[in-house]
Amino acid sequence: MPQIEQRLSELKKEREALQANLERAEPVVNLDVAKIQSYANAFQVALDSGDAEYTNSIIHLLIDKIVVLNADIEIHWTFC
């Protein structure tokens, strides 16, 4: 029992240290709403134009990368 209590105490300390690191490491995301709105407007114009090449070029500008892992798909945007 004392060994379990000691291990539990060590794990609690480790959890607290990890939580403190996480709080310090949280990224600050500064999203420029005007910039995102301009991207959305450009995308809408591309869709309305009916020009597939123009639409694809706008999509390529908006997407930084796409990560596919098994059945999960993540889209990383250039503005985030």
SULQUIUR-V90332 format. One record per backbone hydrogen bond with DSSP energy under -1.0 kcal/mol. NH is the residue of the N-H (numbers start at 1). CO is the residue of the C=O. If there is no record, write none. Layout:
BEGIN
NH/CO
NH/CO
END
This chain:
BEGIN
5/1
6/2
7/3
8/4
9/5
10/6
11/7
12/8
13/9
14/10
15/11
16/12
17/13
18/14
19/15
20/16
21/17
22/18
23/19
24/20
25/21
33/31
36/32
37/33
38/34
39/35
40/36
41/37
42/38
43/39
44/40
45/41
46/42
47/43
48/44
49/45
55/51
56/52
57/53
58/54
59/55
60/56
61/57
62/58
63/59
64/76
65/76
67/74
69/72
72/69
74/67
76/65
78/62
END
